C-alpha cells in the first residue's frame, strides 16, 4: 500500500469509528478494543499489511507513549475538582501507593515461582503490569469536573498518581539486574533521588506550573477581553511541566498530573473570589467552563474573570481530550500489529491471577476500615485496566538495558497481559457500571419511599 492508500485507510477507520460511536458505547467492546482489532487485522496474523515490533523501535515507542501518558494525566488532573480533603482523594492515595506496592510484590512473587525468573527481573515484571492506565480508563474515570462519583474519583486519582510508586520500582529492578555494578550506596541514592525527590519534586513542579500559568492566562484573557480559542495552552502546560520535572530528575508523569490539578485549583480560586450572585444558586458553584455561554452576559465585576478562566479550562480540556484519544488510538493499532511477535500463553494466566486475585486482594487490604461499601471495594479491585502505561514501562526498560532471552519472554508475557486487560475489562466495564447505576437508583427510590 502506498501513502495515499494508507491515508485513505486511516481516514476510513476514523470515520467509521466516529459514525459508529453510538453503537460502540452501547456495545460490549470499547473503541480501544476495536482499534486493537484493527491492528490485528493489519498485522502478521491476518492480512500482513504491516510489520511493527515495539521492542525493535523501543526508543520511539517510549517517546510516543510518554506523550500520550502526559496528555492523559494532565486531563485526569484537570477533571478532578473535589477538595483535596475529600475522602475519594484519600482512597486514591491508598490505591496509588500501598495497594500498588502490594500488587507489584504479589506479581513479582508469582512470576518468580511460576517461571523461575530472577528476583530483579520478576520485580521489573511486577512494576510493569501493576499500574492502572489513565489513558484507556475513559469509561471508569471522571467524566468532567462536575462528576464527584466516589468510585470514579478514586480510580482517576489512582491512575494519576500510581506512576509515582511503580516507576521507581522498575528503576530499582534495572539497577539490581546488574548485581556486579550495584553497590549499597546505590540503594540510598535510589531512595532519595528516584523515590522521595521524584515524587515530591514532580508534584510540586507540576502544581506550581498549573496554578501560576492558569492565573496568568486568566488575567491576560480578562484584561484583553480575549474570547478566541487558545488550544495551545494545554500543550504548553504539558510540555513545560514534563520537561521541567525531567530536567531535574523528578517525575514527569506526576508533574503533568499535578499541572492539571494546579490549573483546576486556579479555576477554583477565581470562582470563589468572584462569586456570581446574579446567577441562580444551583449554577453558582458549577465549574467555570460550564458557565461559558455566548448568550449569557455576566455583568458582575468578576464576570469577566470567571468567563476567562472558563475559556482557559475549556480550551485545555478540548485540546487535551482530542490529543489523548488520537494518540491512544494509534498506540492500540500498533499494539494489535506487534501482538503477533509477542503472544504468550503464560501471560494470559498471569493476567487472570492479577485481575482476579492480586489486585482485588491488595485493594481490599489497603481500603480496610476506610468507610467504603464492600461492593465498591470489589468494583475498584476489578476495574484496574492496564494499557499504554505498561507499554511505556516496557520500552523504558528496554532502552535502559533490559535484554536477553528471559527479558524477551517477560516482555511477551507483559504485552499479552495488557491485551487481556483491554479485552476483559473493556467487555465487563459497561455492564458493571450499568448494574451499579441501577442499584443506586433503586436504593434512592427506596429511601424516598
QUITA-V521246 format. One record per pair of residues at least 24 apart in sequence whose C-alpha atoms are under 7 Angstrom apart, sorted by the first residue. I is the first residue (numbers start at 1). GAP is how many residues later the second one is. Records with the same first field share a line. If there is no record, write none. Layout:
I = GAP / GAP
This chain:
28 = 399
29 = 397 / 398
30 = 396
32 = 297 / 300
33 = 389 / 390 / 393
35 = 294 / 297 / 298
36 = 296 / 297 / 299 / 300
37 = 299
38 = 295
39 = 294 / 295 / 296 / 297 / 298
40 = 296 / 297
42 = 295
43 = 294
44 = 296
45 = 295
51 = 286
52 = 285 / 286
53 = 285 / 288
54 = 284
55 = 340
58 = 337 / 340 / 341
59 = 336 / 340
61 = 334
62 = 330 / 333 / 334
65 = 323 / 327
66 = 326
68 = 256 / 259 / 260
69 = 66 / 320
70 = 168 / 183 / 186
71 = 167 / 249 / 253
72 = 62 / 63 / 252
73 = 61 / 87 / 183 / 184
74 = 164 / 182 / 183 / 185 / 186
75 = 185 / 242 / 245 / 246
76 = 80 / 84 / 181
77 = 83 / 180 / 181 / 183 / 184
78 = 182 / 183 / 185 / 186
79 = 63 / 65 / 66
80 = 65 / 181
81 = 64 / 183
82 = 66
88 = 62 / 65 / 66
89 = 65 / 68
91 = 63
92 = 62 / 63 / 65 / 66
93 = 65
94 = 272
95 = 63 / 268
96 = 62 / 65 / 66 / 69
97 = 65 / 68
98 = 268
99 = 263 / 264 / 267
100 = 30 / 31 / 62 / 65
102 = 260
103 = 27 / 255 / 256 / 259
104 = 26
106 = 252
120 = 53 / 56 / 57
121 = 52 / 56
123 = 50
124 = 46 / 49
125 = 285 / 289
127 = 39 / 40 / 42 / 43
128 = 262 / 265 / 266
129 = 257 / 261 / 285
131 = 31 / 32 / 35 / 255
132 = 27 / 252 / 253 / 254
133 = 26 / 252 / 253 / 254 / 255 / 256
134 = 25 / 26
135 = 193 / 253
136 = 251
137 = 248
145 = 142
146 = 141
151 = 225
160 = 97
161 = 93
163 = 90
164 = 35 / 90
168 = 26 / 27
197 = 53
198 = 51 / 52 / 53
199 = 51 / 52
201 = 49
202 = 43 / 48 / 49 / 50 / 52 / 53
203 = 51 / 52 / 55
205 = 36 / 40 / 50
206 = 35 / 49 / 50 / 52 / 53
207 = 51 / 52 / 54 / 55
208 = 54
209 = 32 / 50
210 = 27 / 49 / 50 / 52 / 53
211 = 51 / 52 / 54 / 55
214 = 49 / 52
215 = 51
218 = 87 / 90 / 91 / 94
221 = 87
222 = 82 / 83 / 86
229 = 86
230 = 85
231 = 84 / 85 / 88
233 = 83
234 = 82 / 85 / 86
267 = 42
270 = 35 / 36
271 = 35
274 = 28
276 = 24 / 27
289 = 24 / 25
342 = 70 / 73
343 = 69 / 73
344 = 68 / 69 / 72
346 = 67
347 = 66 / 67 / 69 / 70
348 = 68 / 69 / 72
351 = 66 / 69
355 = 27
383 = 42
385 = 36 / 37 / 40
386 = 32 / 35 / 36
387 = 31 / 35
